[in-house]
């Protein structure tokens, strides 16, 4: 049987300058695909018009080029693919699996089960029980978001780094949003549709998205789409244990470029990844034969010194 070519992806959200955590996960995704002789595609996840701009998209590409992280296709912009997401949305609608949710944020929190350990609330599905008359009344004053029903579905997959991972969607997730009340399609639906369309069969990203994967696999199965393999790498944290964030300008690339060359920056990241013994300058190409999933740390890493 012919072995399938690995096809990974960069999928940054162009809502600001990339920070060290974005570069870290992007580098490991790139190395995983390239070390297997595979391809890397680029998708700009610019769905949110209030936060994402074409200028930031252009900046992302310039930064990837500076780092030597090449890609193999013309960039794909999610903002140009609304009709494709609409087709998937209507396919689920035809299956009777989606319903309008009129809850405000405060009502969603009140209508949720206790928070999970990661802070996510679990919606109790109350709007799925509304009558047509009740929906008609609510629609006079509110625009609904749209949720997909999860039923009693249990999803298990094997992560490249964490091994077996399982969620019971009803108790661990709840019915989740596919389209926001402003009409913007949600991340979960868009990435599933786009990964299939782009032929992505390996998704490498931060461990903060591990719990999103069962939802995406659930949608893939409902839509008859292929399931990629997944690998969720540890996060880089600030010295005080915070997740790096663009809004805080934590370790953003513009500031890092004033202190390091690309090989110096990559060498420091490669050292923290366990790929090289010392934080010595190295290019992305030189790192390809050194990559191994077995070498990567399993726990999040604090960046006391960088």
Backbone torsions as a table, in degrees:
resi	resn	phi	psi	omega
1	UNK	NA	130.7	-178.0
2	UNK	-70.5	132.6	-179.7
3	UNK	-74.9	135.9	-178.5
4	UNK	-74.9	137.3	175.8
5	UNK	-69.2	130.5	177.4
6	UNK	-67.4	134.0	177.5
7	UNK	-131.3	103.6	179.1
8	UNK	-96.8	-174.4	-179.9
9	UNK	-153.7	147.1	160.3
10	UNK	-91.0	134.6	176.5
11	UNK	-141.3	63.7	-178.6
12	UNK	-75.3	152.0	172.2
13	UNK	-95.8	113.9	-174.2
14	UNK	-82.2	65.0	-179.7
15	UNK	-107.6	10.7	-179.1
16	UNK	165.5	-177.9	179.3
17	UNK	-70.3	139.4	176.8
18	UNK	-61.0	143.6	175.4
19	UNK	-109.6	-179.5	-173.8
20	UNK	-57.8	-37.4	179.6
21	UNK	-65.7	-38.8	176.4
22	UNK	-63.1	-43.2	-179.5
23	UNK	-64.8	-41.0	179.4
24	UNK	-57.7	-54.0	-177.8
25	UNK	-68.6	-35.9	177.3
26	UNK	-64.8	-40.7	178.0
27	UNK	-61.9	-45.6	-177.5
28	UNK	-68.5	-35.7	175.5
29	UNK	-63.5	-44.1	-179.5
30	UNK	-63.8	-45.4	-179.3
31	UNK	-65.5	-37.5	179.5
32	UNK	-61.6	-44.5	-180.0
33	UNK	-71.3	-47.7	-176.1
34	UNK	-66.8	-35.5	-179.5
35	UNK	-67.9	-19.9	176.0
36	UNK	-95.3	10.0	-177.5
37	UNK	71.9	23.4	-173.9
38	UNK	-96.2	-172.5	-176.8
39	UNK	-108.7	161.2	178.3
40	UNK	-133.6	125.8	179.7
41	UNK	-112.3	159.3	-176.1
42	UNK	-120.1	127.4	176.6
43	UNK	-130.6	127.9	177.4
44	UNK	-95.0	113.9	-174.4
45	UNK	-89.3	74.8	-174.0
46	UNK	-103.8	40.6	-177.8
47	UNK	-65.7	-36.2	-174.0
48	UNK	-84.1	106.1	-176.1
49	UNK	-68.8	-18.9	-179.6
50	UNK	-79.9	-19.1	-173.5
51	UNK	-119.2	-25.3	-171.8
52	UNK	-109.0	138.1	179.6
53	UNK	-130.8	159.7	177.2
54	UNK	-66.8	-29.3	177.3
55	UNK	-63.0	-40.5	177.4
56	UNK	-69.8	-34.1	174.7
57	UNK	-58.0	-47.2	-179.7
58	UNK	-62.3	-38.2	179.8
59	UNK	-65.7	-41.3	176.8
60	UNK	-55.5	-46.3	-178.1
61	UNK	-66.0	-39.7	177.0
62	UNK	-63.0	-38.2	-179.1
63	UNK	-69.7	-40.4	177.1
64	UNK	-63.2	-40.7	178.1
65	UNK	-63.9	-40.1	178.4
66	UNK	-60.6	-37.5	-179.9
67	UNK	-78.0	-14.2	-176.9
68	UNK	83.6	17.7	-179.6
69	UNK	-93.9	89.5	-174.4
70	UNK	-78.9	161.3	175.2
71	UNK	-133.8	168.8	-166.4
72	UNK	-115.2	7.6	-178.3
73	UNK	-138.0	172.0	166.9
74	UNK	-69.6	137.3	-179.2
75	UNK	-57.5	143.3	176.9
76	UNK	-107.1	131.6	179.3
77	UNK	-107.9	120.7	-179.5
78	UNK	-62.6	-29.4	-179.6
79	UNK	-62.4	-17.8	-179.8
80	UNK	-97.0	6.7	-171.8
81	UNK	-120.2	23.1	-176.7
82	UNK	-58.0	-38.5	-178.6
83	UNK	-65.9	-33.1	178.4
84	UNK	-67.7	-41.2	177.7
85	UNK	-66.5	-35.9	178.6
86	UNK	-62.6	-38.2	178.4
87	UNK	-62.6	-43.3	178.5
88	UNK	-66.2	-40.4	178.3
89	UNK	-58.9	-46.1	-178.2
90	UNK	-70.4	-29.4	175.8
91	UNK	-63.9	-38.4	177.0
92	UNK	-72.9	-34.8	177.5
93	UNK	-62.8	-40.7	179.2
94	UNK	-65.2	-24.5	176.8
95	UNK	-83.9	-1.8	-179.6
96	UNK	71.8	30.1	-171.7
97	UNK	-105.4	-3.5	-179.1
98	UNK	-121.5	156.0	179.4
99	UNK	-151.0	154.9	179.9
100	UNK	-77.6	140.9	177.2
101	UNK	-119.1	120.9	-176.2
102	UNK	-100.9	5.8	-176.2
103	UNK	-66.8	137.8	168.2
104	UNK	-74.8	171.7	179.6
105	UNK	-59.0	-44.1	179.6
106	UNK	-62.9	-39.7	179.3
107	UNK	-69.2	-35.3	177.7
108	UNK	-63.4	-41.6	179.0
109	UNK	-65.5	-40.2	179.0
110	UNK	-68.4	-28.7	-177.5
111	UNK	-92.7	14.5	-175.6
112	UNK	-107.5	151.8	172.7
113	UNK	-69.5	171.9	179.0
114	UNK	-54.4	151.9	-179.3
115	UNK	-62.2	144.9	169.5
116	UNK	-74.7	172.5	-178.9
117	UNK	-62.2	-25.0	179.7
118	UNK	-89.9	7.4	176.1
119	UNK	91.4	-7.6	-178.8
120	UNK	-75.8	133.6	175.0
121	UNK	-87.3	155.8	-176.5
122	UNK	-114.3	109.5	-175.9
123	UNK	-66.2	137.7	-174.4
124	UNK	-87.9	1.1	174.8
125	UNK	79.9	17.5	-173.0
126	UNK	-60.7	-34.7	-178.6
127	UNK	-70.9	-17.0	175.9
128	UNK	-70.3	-15.4	-178.6
129	UNK	-97.2	-0.1	-179.1
130	UNK	-66.5	144.8	173.5
131	UNK	-80.4	166.0	177.5
132	UNK	-60.3	-37.1	178.4
133	UNK	-64.4	-42.1	178.7
134	UNK	-65.5	-39.4	177.1
135	UNK	-64.3	-39.2	180.0
136	UNK	-61.8	-42.4	179.2
137	UNK	-65.6	-47.6	-178.0
138	UNK	-64.4	-33.4	-177.1
139	UNK	-69.0	-14.6	178.4
140	UNK	-70.5	-25.2	-175.0
141	UNK	-123.5	-10.6	-176.4
142	UNK	-136.7	143.9	170.7
143	UNK	-93.6	130.4	-175.4
144	UNK	-83.7	152.5	158.7
145	UNK	-84.9	168.5	-179.9
146	UNK	-124.7	130.9	-178.1
147	UNK	-113.9	156.0	173.9
148	UNK	-105.2	138.8	178.4
149	UNK	-76.9	135.1	-179.3
150	UNK	-104.6	-15.4	178.8
151	UNK	58.4	-144.4	-179.8
152	UNK	-101.3	27.3	-173.3
153	UNK	-66.7	133.8	174.0
154	UNK	-114.7	130.1	-177.4
155	UNK	-119.3	128.2	175.6
156	UNK	-127.5	136.3	173.9
157	UNK	-145.2	166.1	-179.5
158	UNK	-108.7	112.8	-179.4
159	UNK	-81.1	143.7	-177.7
160	UNK	-62.0	-25.1	-178.8
161	UNK	-110.7	-38.5	-172.2
162	UNK	-98.0	-8.0	-178.8
163	UNK	76.4	-147.4	-174.2
164	UNK	-66.7	132.1	178.2
165	UNK	-136.1	133.7	-175.3
166	UNK	-134.9	142.0	171.5
167	UNK	-137.2	140.4	167.4
168	UNK	-96.6	108.4	-168.4
169	UNK	-58.7	-36.4	-177.6
170	UNK	-62.5	-43.5	-175.8
171	UNK	-94.9	-25.8	-176.7
172	UNK	-99.8	-11.3	-173.7
173	UNK	-138.9	-54.4	-175.1
174	UNK	83.8	168.9	176.7
175	UNK	-57.5	129.3	-173.9
176	UNK	-117.5	160.7	-172.4
177	UNK	-79.2	134.0	175.1
178	UNK	-107.6	-27.2	177.0
179	UNK	-142.5	129.8	-178.4
180	UNK	-73.6	168.0	-179.0
181	UNK	-67.6	-19.5	176.6
182	UNK	-87.9	4.1	176.6
183	UNK	93.7	-6.9	-179.9
184	UNK	-76.4	130.4	178.9
185	UNK	-72.6	142.7	-173.7
186	UNK	-76.4	156.3	179.4
187	UNK	-51.0	-46.4	-173.3
188	UNK	-58.3	-43.6	-179.2
189	UNK	-72.4	-44.9	-175.0
190	UNK	-62.4	-44.2	-176.4
191	UNK	-68.5	-34.4	178.2
192	UNK	-64.1	-47.5	179.7
193	UNK	-63.5	-43.7	-175.7
194	UNK	-72.3	-39.8	178.1
195	UNK	-59.6	-41.2	178.4
196	UNK	-65.8	-45.2	-177.7
197	UNK	-64.9	-32.2	-177.5
198	UNK	-91.6	1.5	178.6
199	UNK	70.5	24.0	-179.5
200	UNK	-72.4	124.5	178.2
201	UNK	-120.7	4.1	173.1
202	UNK	-141.9	122.3	179.6
203	UNK	-115.0	115.7	176.9
204	UNK	-116.9	126.2	-175.4
205	UNK	-159.2	-179.2	-176.4
206	UNK	-70.0	154.8	-177.4
207	UNK	-68.0	-14.9	175.6
208	UNK	-65.1	-16.7	179.6
209	UNK	-101.2	7.0	179.9
210	UNK	-58.1	-43.6	-177.5
211	UNK	-71.7	-13.8	175.9
212	UNK	-76.9	-23.4	-171.3
213	UNK	-62.5	-43.6	177.5
214	UNK	-58.7	-35.6	176.9
215	UNK	-64.5	-41.3	-179.5
216	UNK	-69.2	-38.8	176.0
217	UNK	-63.8	-39.5	177.2
218	UNK	-58.6	-45.9	178.7
219	UNK	-66.4	-39.4	177.5
220	UNK	-57.9	-42.5	-179.1
221	UNK	-69.2	-39.6	178.4
222	UNK	-64.6	-35.8	-176.0
223	UNK	-93.7	-0.7	179.9
224	UNK	69.3	35.1	-177.9
225	UNK	-102.7	153.8	178.9
226	UNK	-67.9	152.2	179.2
227	UNK	-103.2	116.9	175.7
228	UNK	-69.5	168.3	166.5
229	UNK	-86.0	151.9	-174.6
230	UNK	-124.5	142.4	172.5
231	UNK	-137.8	123.8	-176.5
232	UNK	-112.7	111.7	-173.1
233	UNK	-88.7	156.0	-179.4
234	UNK	-62.8	156.5	179.0
235	UNK	-88.1	151.8	167.8
236	UNK	-91.4	129.0	-178.3
237	UNK	-113.5	155.8	174.0
238	UNK	-69.4	170.8	-177.4
239	UNK	-59.3	-28.6	179.4
240	UNK	-93.3	10.9	173.9
241	UNK	90.8	4.1	178.5
242	UNK	-79.4	148.1	170.0
243	UNK	-69.3	139.0	177.1
244	UNK	-66.5	141.9	-177.2
245	UNK	-142.3	141.7	179.6
246	UNK	-61.8	-37.1	-176.2
247	UNK	-65.2	-23.6	179.2
248	UNK	-92.3	-2.7	-177.7
249	UNK	56.3	31.2	-179.8
250	UNK	-71.4	120.1	173.0
251	UNK	48.9	42.2	-178.7
252	UNK	-75.8	155.3	-168.1
253	UNK	-65.1	-33.6	178.2
254	UNK	-58.3	-42.8	179.1
255	UNK	-70.6	-39.2	-180.0
256	UNK	-65.6	-35.3	179.6
257	UNK	-65.1	-22.8	178.0
258	UNK	-76.4	-12.7	-176.9
259	UNK	-116.2	-23.2	-174.0
260	UNK	-134.3	150.4	163.9
261	UNK	-79.7	166.6	178.3
262	UNK	-59.1	-46.2	178.2
263	UNK	-62.1	-35.0	177.7
264	UNK	-65.8	-43.6	179.4
265	UNK	-64.8	-45.6	179.2
266	UNK	-63.7	-36.6	178.8
267	UNK	-63.4	-40.1	178.3
268	UNK	-66.3	-40.8	177.2
269	UNK	-67.5	-42.3	-179.9
270	UNK	-62.6	-36.4	177.3
271	UNK	-64.5	-44.1	178.6
272	UNK	-66.4	-25.4	178.0
273	UNK	-82.3	-5.9	-179.6
274	UNK	81.5	16.3	-176.1
275	UNK	-89.7	-26.8	177.8
276	UNK	-135.1	150.3	-173.4
277	UNK	-72.9	-26.1	-179.1
278	UNK	-133.2	153.9	-179.9
279	UNK	-78.0	62.8	-178.3
280	UNK	-93.0	151.9	179.1
281	UNK	-57.4	139.0	179.6
282	UNK	-159.2	148.0	179.6
283	UNK	-89.9	163.9	177.5
284	UNK	-60.4	-42.2	179.9
285	UNK	-61.6	-39.6	-179.3
286	UNK	-68.5	-22.8	-179.7
287	UNK	-80.0	-19.7	-173.9
288	UNK	-53.8	-51.9	-177.9
289	UNK	-71.6	-10.0	-178.1
290	UNK	-92.3	-9.4	-174.6
291	UNK	-75.1	139.8	172.8
292	UNK	-156.8	135.6	176.5
293	UNK	-62.2	-30.3	-178.9
294	UNK	-66.2	-25.0	-178.1
295	UNK	-81.1	-20.9	-170.7
296	UNK	-71.9	143.1	174.6
297	UNK	-67.9	153.3	-180.0
298	UNK	-96.1	-23.5	-175.3
299	UNK	-103.1	155.8	176.1
300	UNK	-59.7	152.3	-174.1
301	UNK	-117.9	127.7	173.4
302	UNK	-84.1	136.3	-177.3
303	UNK	-100.3	71.0	-179.9
304	UNK	-61.4	-40.7	179.6
305	UNK	-130.6	128.0	175.6
306	UNK	-152.6	NA	NA
